[in-house]
Amino acid sequence: MNLYALALVMEALLGWPLPSSTSGLFLVYGVILIVAGVFGTPVNLWTGISMAVVGGVFLVWSRIRPI
């Protein structure tokens, strides 16, 4: 089974597309790490920024060219 078929099955079972939920999780965890990085270690800040950027790219990509 290829990734396209898996994404179609997940969308049929869950009711929402898989890339949107993945990008949402990256954005939420990124924001949590950014907040933790502001009050804690800089590693959390850089990791949170990179996760938020990746989540934003995934979100734009899923809106422009969905699977």
C-alpha positions as CSV (number, residue, x, y, z in Angstrom):
1,M,0.0,0.0,0.0
2,N,1.5,3.4,-1.0
3,L,1.2,6.6,1.0
4,Y,-1.5,8.0,-1.3
5,A,-3.8,5.0,-0.6
6,L,-3.0,5.2,3.1
7,A,-3.9,8.9,3.2
8,L,-7.2,8.2,1.4
9,V,-8.1,5.4,3.9
10,M,-7.2,7.6,6.9
11,E,-9.3,10.4,5.5
12,A,-12.3,8.0,5.0
13,L,-12.0,6.6,8.4
14,L,-11.2,9.7,10.4
15,G,-13.2,12.2,8.4
16,W,-10.3,14.7,8.0
17,P,-7.2,14.7,5.9
18,L,-4.0,13.4,7.5
19,P,-1.7,16.3,6.4
20,S,-4.0,18.9,8.1
21,S,-3.9,17.0,11.4
22,T,-0.2,16.5,11.2
23,S,0.5,20.2,10.5
24,G,-1.9,21.1,13.3
25,L,0.0,19.0,15.8
26,F,3.4,20.4,14.7
27,L,2.0,23.9,15.1
28,V,0.5,23.2,18.6
29,Y,3.7,21.5,19.9
30,G,5.8,24.2,18.3
31,V,4.0,26.9,20.2
32,I,4.2,25.0,23.4
33,L,7.9,24.6,23.0
34,I,8.3,28.3,22.1
35,V,6.6,29.3,25.3
36,A,8.7,26.8,27.3
37,G,11.8,28.1,25.6
38,V,11.0,31.7,26.5
39,F,11.0,30.7,30.2
40,G,13.5,27.9,30.0
41,T,16.3,26.5,27.9
42,P,17.1,28.0,24.5
43,V,16.9,24.4,23.0
44,N,13.2,24.4,23.5
45,L,12.9,27.8,21.8
46,W,14.8,26.8,18.7
47,T,13.1,23.4,18.5
48,G,9.7,25.1,18.9
49,I,10.5,27.7,16.2
50,S,11.5,25.0,13.8
51,M,8.5,22.8,14.5
52,A,6.2,25.8,14.0
53,V,7.8,26.6,10.7
54,V,7.5,22.9,9.6
55,G,3.9,22.9,10.7
56,G,3.2,26.1,8.7
57,V,4.8,24.7,5.6
58,F,2.8,21.5,6.0
59,L,-0.4,23.5,6.4
60,V,0.2,25.6,3.3
61,W,1.2,22.6,1.3
62,S,-1.9,20.7,2.3
63,R,-4.1,23.6,1.3
64,I,-2.4,24.3,-2.0
65,R,-1.8,20.7,-3.1
66,P,-3.7,18.1,-1.1
67,I,-2.9,14.5,-1.4
